[in-house]
């Protein structure tokens, strides 16, 4: 039997790093950010169309959904799939409760909001065509009352994925189906964090080579002109961002930090 488990949480919080590490285990297939949330939503949305309402086929649609994960990962040889996606929103959790083929288990990555902001700004600094820079350049005539960093930080915090994950994390609690992992803990206490993740997923522990991590494959970062998902494969360390946020920005967004 193939087990489907999940990875979710905040962006810029070590998701790609964790997936890259777990993929070293020959019995684990860890994904990048999957489109399955959106695909399943679109299957559900067919029920709102006129053609479906005219001639309902509830059983057929449910058959697709009930076998969705098994069919999607049919050709994966590993026993454990760790799929990354926005599965912790209330709606998406309800989908999993109906159609996940095994007990739901979701590792949720967290990080200090100011460090997430710095990480996004770091991506923008390294990649001139990143969307934050492009939107800033297009809006340069509307900046009479904002500094460049204020404008860019506001763009970051308006990111739909980030705002959805922040709102969702504040609504859930750690339980037998949810395990929070803080980015800083993953960086500074990697082995013990990995052991806790394996225990949570109920997978036999695997000794990882943390000095030679293979980059998670599949992302096409050039499509969005950035290096968002590139990790340091030689050592696990926090990137020195050399970005100082003004105190008013830290104060403005500190309410979004999690008290776990």
N, C-alpha and C positions, 0 to 999 in steps of 0.2 A: 504493500500500500504506500502511495506517495502522500506525504503530509505537506499541507500548504500553510505556512505561517507568514507573519507580516512584520514589516518595518515601516514606521511612520514617524511623524513629528515635525519639528521645525527645520526649515532649510538652513544651510550653512552650519549644521550641527553635527557633522561627522557621519552622515548617512552613507556617502560613497566610501569613506574610509572603512566603516564597519562592514559594508557589503564586500569590499575588496578583501578584507581579512578573512571573513567567513568563507569566501569562495576558495580559499586555499584547501579547505576540507573537501576531499574528493566525494563526500556524500552529501554536500550542500550545494544548491544552485541559488545564489543570491542575485537579485535583479537590480537594475537601476530603477528610476522612477517609471513605474508601469502605467500603461494606458488602460488597464483593465477597469479601473473605477469609471472612466468615461465610457468605455465600451458597454459595460453592464447598464449604465445609466441610459444609454441610447437604446438598448434593448427594451428597458422598462418604458421608455418614452413612446415606443410604438403603440402602446395602449391608449395614448392620447390622440392618435391620428384618426381621421374619418374612416379610412379603409378598415382599420381594426374594429372601430365601434360599429361599423356596418355588418361585419361578420367576425365576431370574437373567436379567437383561438387560444384560450387561456391555457389549456393543457399543453399545447405545443410550445408556447413561449416559456412556460414553467419548466418543460423538459430541457430547453436550451440552457436556462439559468441553473438548474439543478446539476447539470453536467458540465457547466462552463469551465471551471478550473481544471477538471480532469481532462477535458479536451484541449484546453489551451496549453497545458504542460504535458501533453501526451508523449512528446518525443524527448522529454528531459529524462535522463537515465538516473539522476541522483534521487535519493529517497526523500530528501527534504528541500522544499522550495521556500525561500525567504523572499517574499515579494514586497517591494517598497511601493507605497501609494498613500493617498489621503484617506485611509480607512477609518480614522478616528472621529470623523464628523458624525453627528447623531444619525443622519440618513444612511451613510455608508456602513456604519456599525449595524444598523438594522438589516441591510442587505447581507452582510456577512452572517448574521445570526440565522438567516434563512437559507443561505446557499453555500456557506463554507463547508467543505466535505469532512472536516474534523473539528475538534475543539479549537476555538479561536484563541490565538496567542499573538499579541502585538507588542513589539518593542518600540517604545516611543522616545525619540531623541530630543533632548532639550539643551538649551544654552542660554547664557545671559543675553538679554536683548541688545545691550550695548556692543557686545562682541559680535553678534549677528550683523548688526549695522556696520561695524568696522569691516567685517569680512566681505559684505556686499560692496562697500566702498573700495576695498582692496581689489576686488575683481574689476571694478570700474577704472581704477588707477592703472591696472595692468593691461586693460583692453579698451582702447579709445572708442571702438564702435559698440560698446556695451549699451544696452537700451537706456540705462540711467543717463549716460553721457549724451546720447542722441536726443532724449526728451529734454534734457537741460538746455542743449544748444538750440532746439526749436523754440523754447520758451524764454529765451534770453530777454525778450522785450517786456516780459511780465514780472521781472525780478526786482522791481523798485523797493519792495519791502522785505525781500528775502536774500540771504547770502547764498552762495553756491552750495555750501554744505547743508544748509537748512533745506533748500529745495530738493537736493538729492536724497537726503534722509527721509523727507516726506514721501518721495516717490517709492523708496524702499518699503516704508511702513504701509503704503497703499497697495502693495503687492498682494493680490488675491490669495495666493497660496499661503503666504506668511500670515495674513490676517485670519484666514480660515483655521489654520493650525493653532494659532494663539488662542482663538475663541474656543476651539474644540478641547484643547489641553486643559483649559481652565474649567471645563465641564466634567472631565472624567477623573477618576481616582485609580490609584494602583490597586490591582486586584489579581485574581487568578488568570485574567485574560489580558491585563495591561501591565507592562513593566517599564518604568521610566529609567533612562540612561542619560546622565549628564555628559556633555562633550568633554568638559575638563577632566572628569573621572576616567573617561575612555582614554584620554591622552596620558594622564599621569599614573594610572593604575590599571593598565591595559589587561594584564593577565587575569587579575581578579574580576574585572568587569566582564571579560569574555567567559570566565567560568560561571558567573551569575547568569549570563545570557543562555549558555548551554543548559544550565539547570532549569531555567524558565521554559525553554523550548522543549525540554526533556529529550535532548540529543546527547549522546555520549561525547565527552570532551575530547577535543583534538588539540595536540600541541602545535601551535602556529609558529612559523619563522617570521618574527616581527622585524627582522633586518632585511628582508627581501620580499616585500609585498608586491603582488602583481596588480597592476592597475585594472580596475573594473572596466570591462570592454562593453561596447555597444552605444555609448553616448556619441552624438555628433555635435560637439560643442562648436565646431566651426560654423555650423548653421546659424548660431546666435552670436558669433564673433566674440567668444570668450573662452576662458579656461576653467569654467566653474567646477568641473568634476575631476580636475587633475590633482592627484595626491602625491605626497612624498613617499616613494616606494622603498627608500633606504632606511628610514627611521620614523617612528611615531613621535611627532613633535608639533607644537603649536606654531603656526606661521607668525613671524614677527611682522605685524601689519604697519607699525610706525604711523598710526593714525590717532590723533588726539581729538576726541569729541568735546565740543564745548559743554560746559556744565548744564546749560539750559536744555540741551538736547537729551542728556542723560536723565535729567529730572523729568522731562516731558514724557519719556517713554518707560521709565522704571516701573510704572504700574503694571506693565505687561510681564515682568519677571515672575517666575513661578515659585511658589513656596512649597516645595516638595519635601 
